[in-house]
């Protein structure tokens, strides 16, 4: 069997690597930058504003921070229109997965104004603006993936179109931009990255090359996520988390995510739950479902994580992380009484209609997905 691997042309990493942005932009022929930067990233990193001011001495820069939470179709329409008006030739995304996903979608939409983003997978190729991604969280891996996630404002359905042309030209992994993250954000985003790697390894589309990146990610994140959570200024832990997150991104972007992400998307879309939190909430129940069908692979993951040699040891490790990070205590804050139970039938349909179903070792049916949501409901109660 043959396989291919897609990732950015250039990845800069290490403390201070943000300073490579100007060189990277110049190499792309940049004159006008449309910079999507999350307000959270600006608030948490005072040096970021100084660095952006320095870049303004070199390039014409239009800043866009007019979005909140995960990006939706209204955010995309507004940002793409402003990118066109600014005559930008390069989009720079700085922030968590929301900023990076929005940057990818804008880079496409500004060059393809009449094509909806959900049509992206049907295109052989397309033009887009140049694209540079700078993550300030170690979670989505969006800086290296071919996927963008945008929620339809009206239907509350998440679209996650994929295409190799959505992969950024340059990714910059600077751990100094992540040290001021709140502990719960470190936990949520880290669990998302760990789930990316686990699901990439379990995917029926996994290859020897994606396995390499997935196992590297699992080893790094399993070791350094608890350290980054407890010691936010530990640059070694922060750098290894960024490398782990990007490795997981390369793995799943070239294989797939599976049931954990399929089940988590409706939770995020319908209850405005942060993506990493929703993934962490369902992951133990998804592992329980999958253990009988992928025992050998789970046993290998247990060895890589150094938590044992039995498939069930992975489940126990994830349950321990969720307890350490207070995942379900955080999750309870997003639901009103009976709200989750009332939404389960529709969420089952949403999960089954999205990506990440056919690539499970055992393709789930509606009753399987419903059981996962009901186990979550029981845990939250």
C-alpha positions, 0 to 999 in steps of 0.5 A: 500500500502506498501513502502520502504525507502532507504538512507545511513547507516550513516549521520554525520552533523554539523560544523566540521563533516568532521573530522568524515571522518577518523572514517567512513573510518576506520569503512568500513575497508578502506586502500586505498582511491580514492578521487574525489574532485572538484577543485572548492571545493579545491579553496574555502576551504583552510582548505580542503587541510590541512584536506586531508594532515592529512588523508594521514598520515592514508591512501593511497590516490589517488586524482582525480580532472581531470574533469570540469563541469558535469561528462561525459563518458570520465571522468568516464572512466579515473577515473575508470581506475585510481581507479583500478590502485590505488587498492582503496577499498573506493571512497570518493567524495568531492564537488558538485553534479558532484563530488558525481555523478562521485564518485558513478559511479566510485565505480560501474565501478571499480568493474564492468568494462564490464558493462555500467552504463546504465545497472545498473537499470537492475541488481538485485545487484552488488559489488562496492567499499565502498563509502563516500560522502561529499557535498560542495553545498546544491543542488543535494542531491546526498550524500543520493540518489540512482542515478548517472548522467553521460552525454554521451560525444558523444550523449550529452544524460544524463544517470541517472541510479538508484539502491539502491546500489549506495547510499553512505555508509556514508554522511557527511554534514559539513556546513563550507565547503559551506560558501565560495560558490559564491552567484549564486552557492548557488542560483542554487544548492538551487533551484535544492534542492527545485525542488527535494522536490516539485517534490517528493511531486507531484510524483505519486510514493509519499508515506507517508514517502517520503512526510515527507522528502519532506515537511521538505525539502520544509520548510527548503529550503524555509526559509533558501535559501534566508538567505544563499544567502544574508548571506553566512557565516550564519552557521545556514542557511548553515546547514539547507540548507544541511539538507534540500537538503539531505531530498529532496534527500531522498524524490525524490530518493524514489519517483521520480523527474518529468517534471522539471528535464526531461525538464532541462536535455536536456538544461544542456546536449546540452548547458552546463548549470549548472544543478540547473540553468536549473532546475530553468529556467523551473520550473515556466512553469512546475508548470503552466502546473501542477497546474490544475492536483495537486491543493490540493498538491500545496495548501499544499505546499503554506501553508508549505512555508507560502506564502498563501493557494492557489495553484498559490501562489507556482508559485508566490513564485518560480517566486519571487525567480528566480527574486531575484537570476537573474536566466534568466539573468544568463541563457541568457549567455549560448545561441547564437542567435536562438540556443535554438529555433533550438534545441527545437524539439530534446530537446522535444524528449530527455525530453520525453525519459528520467526519470520523465515523467510517474510520473507526475500527468498528463503525458505530451505529446510532445506539452506540453513539446514544450510549456514549452520550447517556454515559456522559449524562450520567457522569455529569449528574 
